[in-house]
Amino acid sequence: MRILSGMRPTGKLHIGHLVGALENWVKLQEEGNECFYFVADWHALTTHYDDVSKLKEYTRDLVRGFLACGIDPEKSVIFVQSGVKEHAELALLFSMIVSVSRLERVPTYKEIKSELNYKDLSTAGFLIYPVLQAADILIYKAEGVPVGEDQVYHIELTREIARRFNHLYAEVFPEPDAILSRVPKLPGTDGRKMSKSYGNIINLEISEVELERTILRMMTDPARVRRTDPGNPENCPVWKYHQAFDISEEESKWVWEGCTTARIGCVDCKKLLLKNMKKKLMPIWENFSRIDEDPHYVDDVIFEGTKRAREVARQTMEEVRKAMNLMF
């Protein structure tokens, strides 16, 4: 299966990116799929057009994070969106067959405008970003797209665009399917939605000392006011983190029974979480250190991956132009 997914370079990677996306990317890679993973720098401009001072830095750092988490440039194509101009051409052509009213009905359009109400998002670029996203996917004829729950609607719109193009012109594009990760959504350390604006994220490159401090301060079940009060793991963010960080069946039983009977305290529970988090994060921290030993490695990966992606995109655009009689 051909797989395509990307991330916007808007800041440092955090553990939500790891368990919600990158682990799934690595799994799909290791299963022998043909994977294309990219930095969506044009998409970053849809909401961050007014400050591009760190765009290049964040782009490199995102690729660095992909590599540290296990994306292998020998097995997957790692590239930068703006390095493949054909994405923009295909998005323009798709915009001819998608109505404005259809784009205004995309759920995340209103949600993001409401969430970022301090920004002017009344731009054409923000309105048509789902069209660009469809172009990102279809230009590689991707069959599967690993996404979070909030992006499933976008995959359905991509399928609609593929169907409409194929009906109007010629059968060029497959209809991709959304692929959800094992942990589609991880809450922030305070139980709310994970968000930089809430200050409740855990950066992937957090130090071991700071990780311990952060986890031990995490919010738990509000019902456990005292050590002797029984709790309910379903109401506790720590329990959701346990599930994301490979808790064993035996450990899971210990946490559940210990919490509901008050045999263990919240600190005991968090110490177990710390053990499992460190087990998963230590190899990633070591990878970051190895990657940083060669100052040219990340740029080399970007250059080679973007070159490979461009070749595939060019082939698809030849088919698209032929189908639409755009032959000059």
Beta strands, then each sheet from edge to edge (+ up, - down):
strand 1: 2-7
strand 2: 34-39
strand 3: 76-80
strand 4: 144-147
strand 5: 177-180
sheet 1: 1+ 2+ 3+
sheet 2: 4+ 5+
end
